[in-house]
Amino acid sequence: MKTIFLISLLFVSIGCKAQSPIKSLYEDDTNIQGAYYKDLNNDLSNFVGTWKYTNGTTSLTITLQKKEMQNHSYSYNNITYYEDILIGGYRYIENGVEKINTLPQLELNLTKSYQYHIAGNIILPPATDNCYGCLPNMRMIHLAFSDPTREVSGMESKMVFARADSDGVQKLLLKFVVTSGGYNNINNPRPHNSYTVPFGEYLLVKQ
């Protein structure tokens, strides 16, 4: 009898999970308990891979991976849901000297996707009108960025990626920008005013 009860409980559990509503990443707010916010059009997949910018002996290498149905929750409203997300790492070499390398972090199976130094899933509309070289009708991606070697008080940043293929070569246009300039205490000046990777625009080629 106990065995029958456990089997019944298992089927109920599986059935509840299967009935979790599937929502689109870019059409719905993440406020439905148990929902799965899915990359229905595979927009995130367009950015998966290893990409490299090179200018002489200076280079920026970024690897992006797609993780599906990752558990996420907000403590302030007790909402738990699932989502597809991109995670990433980067390596920056300046004048032949490696300044930072977070790529090994991708070998770790972190419990929280946003613990990776590049992470996110904000899908933006195509911006071919003001994005020179961007592919027509292909959506862009906005990802969060962090620098494990330095913290700039009050400064926030973002990475916006767009596909910009040309001449049969897969390319990725990156705009790395600051979203808030931070603050400085004249009595206790902050040690850094920028991150290790310089803000700016980079054209990366798929490796």
C-alpha positions in Angstrom: 0.0 0.0 0.0 2.9 2.3 0.9 4.5 1.6 -2.5 1.3 2.5 -4.4 1.1 5.7 -2.5 4.7 6.7 -3.3 4.1 5.9 -7.0 1.0 8.0 -7.0 2.8 10.9 -5.4 5.6 10.7 -8.0 3.1 10.9 -10.8 1.4 13.9 -9.2 4.8 15.6 -8.8 5.7 15.0 -12.4 2.3 16.1 -13.6 2.6 19.4 -11.7 6.0 20.1 -13.2 4.8 19.3 -16.7 1.9 21.7 -16.3 4.2 24.7 -15.5 3.2 27.4 -18.0 5.7 28.1 -20.7 6.1 31.9 -21.3 8.2 33.8 -23.8 11.4 35.5 -22.5 10.7 38.8 -24.3 6.9 39.0 -24.1 6.2 38.3 -20.4 7.3 39.6 -17.0 8.9 37.1 -14.7 6.1 37.2 -12.1 4.3 33.9 -12.5 5.0 31.3 -9.8 6.5 28.1 -11.4 6.5 29.5 -14.9 9.2 28.6 -17.5 10.4 31.6 -19.4 11.7 30.0 -22.5 13.8 31.2 -25.4 11.0 30.2 -27.8 12.6 31.6 -31.0 16.2 30.5 -30.1 17.4 34.1 -30.0 19.9 33.3 -27.3 21.4 30.5 -29.5 22.6 33.1 -32.0 25.2 34.3 -29.5 26.6 30.9 -28.2 30.3 30.2 -28.9 33.7 31.7 -28.4 34.3 35.1 -30.0 37.5 37.1 -30.2 38.5 40.8 -30.8 42.1 41.4 -31.8 44.0 44.7 -32.3 47.7 44.1 -32.5 48.8 42.5 -29.2 45.5 43.5 -27.5 42.6 41.0 -27.5 39.3 40.3 -25.9 38.0 36.8 -25.9 34.4 36.0 -24.8 32.7 32.7 -24.5 28.9 32.5 -24.1 26.9 29.4 -23.2 23.2 28.8 -23.1 21.7 27.1 -20.0 18.1 26.0 -20.2 15.4 25.9 -17.6 17.5 27.4 -14.8 15.8 27.9 -11.4 15.5 31.5 -10.3 13.7 33.2 -7.5 13.1 36.6 -5.9 13.2 36.8 -2.1 11.1 40.0 -1.9 8.0 38.4 -3.4 8.7 34.7 -2.9 8.3 34.0 -6.7 10.2 31.0 -8.0 10.4 30.3 -11.8 12.6 28.8 -14.5 14.3 30.6 -17.4 16.7 30.1 -20.3 19.8 32.2 -19.8 23.2 33.0 -21.3 26.3 32.8 -19.1 29.8 33.7 -20.1 33.4 34.4 -19.3 36.1 36.6 -20.8 39.8 37.0 -21.2 41.4 40.4 -21.8 45.0 40.8 -23.0 46.5 44.3 -23.3 49.8 44.8 -25.2 50.6 41.2 -24.8 50.0 41.1 -21.0 47.0 39.1 -19.7 45.0 41.5 -17.4 42.1 39.2 -16.5 40.7 35.8 -17.3 37.4 34.5 -16.0 37.0 31.8 -18.7 37.9 29.0 -16.2 34.7 29.9 -14.2 32.6 28.4 -17.0 33.9 24.9 -15.9 32.1 25.4 -12.6 28.5 24.4 -12.1 27.4 27.3 -10.0 24.1 27.2 -8.2 23.1 30.7 -9.4 23.4 31.6 -13.1 24.0 35.2 -12.2 27.1 34.3 -10.3 28.9 34.0 -13.6 30.8 37.2 -14.7 28.6 37.5 -17.8 25.0 36.5 -17.5 21.5 37.5 -18.6 18.7 37.0 -21.1 17.3 40.4 -21.9 16.3 40.1 -25.6 16.1 43.5 -27.4 14.5 44.4 -30.7 16.7 44.6 -33.8 18.5 48.0 -34.1 19.7 48.0 -37.6 18.9 51.7 -38.0 21.5 52.8 -35.4 23.7 49.7 -35.4 26.2 49.8 -38.3 26.8 46.3 -39.6 24.1 44.5 -37.5 22.2 41.8 -39.2 18.6 42.8 -40.3 15.7 41.6 -38.1 18.0 39.8 -35.7 17.4 40.6 -32.0 20.2 41.9 -29.7 21.1 40.6 -26.2 21.7 42.6 -23.1 23.8 40.9 -20.5 25.1 41.8 -17.0 28.8 42.1 -16.4 31.0 41.9 -13.4 34.8 42.2 -12.7 36.1 39.8 -9.9 39.3 41.8 -9.5 37.9 45.2 -8.8 34.7 46.9 -7.6 34.0 50.5 -8.5 31.6 52.0 -6.0 28.2 52.7 -7.5 29.3 51.9 -11.0 27.0 49.6 -13.1 27.6 48.4 -16.6 26.1 46.2 -19.3 27.2 44.4 -22.4 24.9 44.6 -25.5 25.6 42.1 -28.2 24.5 42.1 -31.9 25.3 39.7 -34.7 27.2 41.5 -37.4 28.3 38.8 -39.9 30.1 39.8 -43.1 31.9 38.0 -46.0 30.8 34.6 -44.7 32.4 35.2 -41.3 30.4 35.0 -38.1 30.9 38.2 -36.1 29.6 39.7 -32.9 29.4 43.4 -32.2 29.8 44.2 -28.5 29.0 47.6 -26.9 30.3 47.6 -23.4 29.0 50.7 -21.6 28.5 52.1 -18.2 24.9 52.5 -17.0 25.7 54.6 -13.9 28.9 56.5 -13.2 29.3 55.6 -9.6 30.3 57.9 -6.8 33.5 59.0 -5.1 34.1 59.9 -1.5 36.7 62.7 -1.4 37.8 61.6 2.1 38.2 58.0 0.9 38.8 57.9 -2.8 38.0 54.7 -4.6 41.1 52.8 -5.9 39.6 52.3 -9.4 37.5 54.4 -11.7 37.0 51.8 -14.4 37.0 48.0 -14.9 39.8 45.9 -16.2 38.2 45.6 -19.7 37.9 49.2 -21.1 34.5 50.4 -22.0 33.9 50.8 -25.8 32.9 48.9 -28.9 34.4 45.6 -30.0 33.9 43.5 -33.2 34.6 39.9 -32.3 35.0 37.0 -34.7 33.8 33.5 -33.9 36.5 31.1 -33.2 
